[in-house]
Amino acid sequence: MFRLLLLLLLLPFAAFAQPTNTRQLLPVPTVTQWGAGRFALPAAWRVRFAAEPDPSVRQAVERFNNWLSTQAGGPKKLTTSFVAAEPAALVIRSNGPVRAALTENEGYSLRVLPTGIELSAAQGVGVVRGLATLQQLLTRIKPGGGFYFPETTIIDQPRFAWRGLLIDAARHFLPVPVIKRNLDAMAAVKLNVLHWHLSDDQGFRVESKVLPRLHEVGGANGYYTQAQVREVLAYAAARGIRVVPEFDVPGHTTAWIAAYPELASNDSTYAVPLRWGVLNIALDPTRETTYQLLDKVLTEMTALFPDEYFHIGGDENDGRQWRRNPRIAAWMRENGFVKEKDKNQVDKHALQTYFNRRMLQKLNALNKKMIGWDEILGPGLPESTIIQSWRGQKGLVEAVQQKHQALLSNGYYIDLNHPAAAHYVVDPLPASSTLSAEEKARVLGGEAAMWSEFADSVIIDSRIWPRAAAVAERLWSPATVTNVPDMYRRLALVSDQLETLGLHHRRAPEQLLAMMAAGHDVAPLRTLASVLEPVKDYKRHFQGFKYTTQTPLNRLVDAAPAESEAARRFGATLDSLLQQPRSAQGRLSTAPEARRLLRRVQAQLKTWQQNDVRVQPLLQTNPDLREYAPLSTHLTVVATLALQRLEQLEKGQVPNAEWMAAAQKQLEAARQPAGQTELALATKLGKQLLMLP
């Protein structure tokens, strides 16, 4: 049986169509066949290994057992144990330890029968992935009732070997418990790389024993001791997750220069900055002393981080400090780093390529493979450098065409507050790709990116989850898995599961709302917050509120969801209503299903319509909330417009030009941001209701 499953795992992904019954699984497995039976969770959960397991596999099963016991009501209601012989609820067949490496086989097969469960994997990490699926299969019969696993046969393996999440601990320091619980969430959705962004202009976050001023100055408001780094590395490795560190050079290095001014490209002195933005402050790549210092850091940090890959950043350096320094500019001319068409004009990119080659030479000597952002791609860059494209699909294509391996992050920037669907439709290898088979093989996968200008240790979970799970599915599941409504249905279930793992993605925003309510009824404020979203992209920097690294992230914009689930679900229900057949006069259907949907939509709109009178007293008396008062008023206006339009549709009436003009004007006002938030409902309703014939 196991050999057959391994053969099936080798089948091309094109052989598998979009599954029609995904149930609660995310990512969707490669092959799933459901049965009619179920395996009821017994009071005594016994696990048997077909052969003596590696300790790391046994520990993974122990973690699963502990989680299962907690879900079933604690050890008094469920006992767990390992047994050497039948009977056993779960039988595990695997070889080798749990390793976190790019070349590990993460495939597994899972078979649930009414008599028990069998999990098979070629390597230990496959057991970890299979247990994550088994967690999602656990089903409660009814509230307060027992649990079961549905009968199924699953054969699964990832589409891409590199499925990452970048967590930026440089701009806002994130304590170890925050990193750990996000590693648990990553394992739950089968992400396997933590890209740990550890240095930037605003901070250097790892203890350095050879150059201690790096963390003493750059990490004055928080850094990881080397012992803590090893703790995180072990925690990640046990879950089959690699940790790739990023120490960004030569730009984004103000914290380095504040600690060691001799690295600077000019004569200015710097402190660790409090402001955000691209500062265009860079190391001096023309001095040998710069490389001597970097050699010390790289030697120390590569020894601390065991993964074979090491990220040097290399992004957003426009070279202005190099061009403006006469000594550096003269050095560039002497060494031929000039524009081809104008030998008097220095070439910043050529100098950075020289710097990159020096970094690559050092990292190769330390047995590491170098990764950099797509700005480093250019003539003369050795093919062994891995390119991570954040600026567009074009960068990834150019990289693999120039024989570099590549990763995609463009389209996966979850810090920009775009909906999960926007990330879900982005594919490192879209169907329209014209790359050759050899070039496609160089695409390692991709990474969701969570930059932390507007996410501290309190709210970062809510900015990552559950939307990062949509990226996880895109990178794991077959390319044919593209059903957006079904993804959202399962994303809600994953969000519930993440709570059982200790994530704060729901808890922290609720705590912020309770703090803002200051003892008053929080429900009206919650209703308002649920239909707000932070402004998209980088607009938050430019809307009248000056942020620094010391700005508390405790306003309504920070409690608002990155994607309003309330507005999205309402929009889906409204779509269902409007898709119902209408009479020849354009009236809404009077069929039972249409009437049910109409009542549901009207009830929600009336709740929003009436919320303003309930929440305005709190908004007006709290100076920190007053700026959101216009959005509450707009919510009432938008809900009223929607109710009026539905009444027109019920009667088969076409709105007159005067009503339409007034409605458009009101919706336009409602779409204006306030307090760096926008009313998620305004755009959706304008498209759904006002554009109807």
C-alpha positions, 0 to 999 in steps of 0.5 A: 500500500505504501509503495502505491501511495509513493508512486501516486505522489510522483504523478504530475499535478496537472492530473488532478482537477479542482476538488469538489469536496474540500471540507475543512482542509486548507491547504487542499491535499493533492488527492482526497477520497472521502468515504461514508464512515467515520472514526469516533475519537475514543476515550483512550487515544493510543498511538503505535509506531510500525518501527522504532521512531526517531525521537523528533517524530515521537515528539511531534506525535506527543505535541499532537496528542497534547493538542488532541487531549485539550480539544477533547476536554482535557486529560480527564476526558481523553487519555493518550499513550503509545503502545507497542501492539494493537489495538491502536487508534493511530498507526504511524509508518515513517523513516528518519527524523524530522529535518528542516531542509529544502530537499526533504520529502514532505509527502505523506499519505493518510488513511482514516477508516472506521476502525482506525487511522494510518499515517505513512511518510517517507521522511519524518517531516512528512509525519508533521505535515500529515498530523497537521491535516489530521488536526483539521480533520477532527470534527465535533459531532455537535456543540458539547458532543463528541469528536470524530475523524471522517473516513478518507484517503489522502495522498499529499505533497507540496507543489513548491519546496519553499513556502515562507513567511517573512516576519519583520522583527527589526522595525518592531521587536517581537518577543520569542513567544510571538515568534513561537506561536506564529511558527505553530500557525505556520506548521498548521498550514504547512508553511516551511520557511520563517524568513526572519528579518533581523536588521533594518534602519530601525534596529539590529535584533540579534546579540553579537558577541564579537561586535556587541554595539550592534545589539546594544545600540541597534537593539536598545529597545529589544533584541534576541540573545543567541540563546533565544535564537537557538531556542527559536531555531529548535522550536522551528526545526521540530515543526519542520520549519527552516529559519532563514535570517536576513541582515539587510545590507548595504542599505537599510543599515542606519542601526549598523552605522549608529553602532559603528560610524566607520561604516558610513558613506559620509561624515555624518553621525547617526542615531537609530532613527525613530522615523519610517521610510526609505532613508537611503543611508548605506554602508561604504562599500569602497573601504576594506574596513567595511568588509573586515567588520562584515566578515566578523558579523557574517562569520558569527551569524552564519554559525548561529543560523544553521540553514544553508541559505542566508539573506543579505537584503540588498533592496532600496538603496538608490546610491545617492550617498555614494554618488555625492561623496567625492572620494567614493565617486572617484573610487568608482571611476578608478575601478570602472564603475561608470555608465557605459554611455557616459564614462563620467557618470558613476554607476551605483548598480555596478558598485552594489554588484561589486559589494554583492560579489564580496558578500557572496564570496564570504558566504560561499566560504562559510558554506552558505547560499546567498539570497537577495531582493531583486534589486541585486539582479544584474550583469555579473551577479553569479548564478548561485545567488538566489533572487527574491522578487518583491517588485513584480513577476518580471523580476522572477522571470528575469532571474530564472532566465539568467539561471538564478533560482528565484522566489516570489513575494510580489503579490504576497505583501500581507502588511498592505491590507489587501484581501486574501483573495488578492493574494490567492490569485497570485501564482509563482508559475501562472498558467500563462507563464512562457518559461521553459521547463528548465526555467520553471524548475528554478522557481523555488516557491514564494513567501508572504511578507509581513513588514512591521511598521504598523504591527507590533507584538500585540497586533501582528497576529491579526495582520498575518492571520488568517490571510497568510493561510491563503498564500500557504495554499497557493504554494502547497496545493495543485495549481488547479485549486482556485475556487475563491469562495471555497477558500474563504469558507475554509479560511474561516475554519482555519481561523477557528483552529488557529485559536486553539494553537494560541494565536492572538489574531482575534483576542488582541483586537477585542482587547483593544476595543475593550480598552477603548470602550473604557467600561462602556458597552463595547458592542457598538464599537465592535460593530463599527470596527468590524466593517472598517479596514486600514487603508491599503498599500502605503497610504497610512504614512500620508494621511495626516498622522505622523508615525514614529517607531515610538507611536503606540499602535492602539487606535481603532485602525489597529483594532480594525481587521486587515480584511473585513470579514463582516463586509465580505460575508455580507457582500457574498450574501447580497450577491446570492440574493441578487443572483436569484431570478427576477420577474420581467418587471425586475422585481426580486424573486418571492421564492422562499430562498430569495425571501430568506436571503432578503430578510438576512440582508435587511436585518444586517443593514438595519443593525448597521443603520442603527449603530451610529446612535449607539456608538456616537456618544462614545466616539464623541467623548473619547478624544482618541475615537472622535476622528472615526465619528464620520465613518460611523455616520457614513455607515448609517448613510450607506446602510440606508441607501442599500435598504432603499435600493432593496425596497425599489427592487422589491417593487420593481422600481427603477431609481430616478436620476436625482436619487442616483446622483444623490446616492453616488455623492453619498457613497463617494463621501463614504469612501473617504478615509478617516483615522487611516481607515476606510469603510469596507462596505462603501465600495462593495455596495456601490458596485452591487446595488447602484449599478444594477439595471 
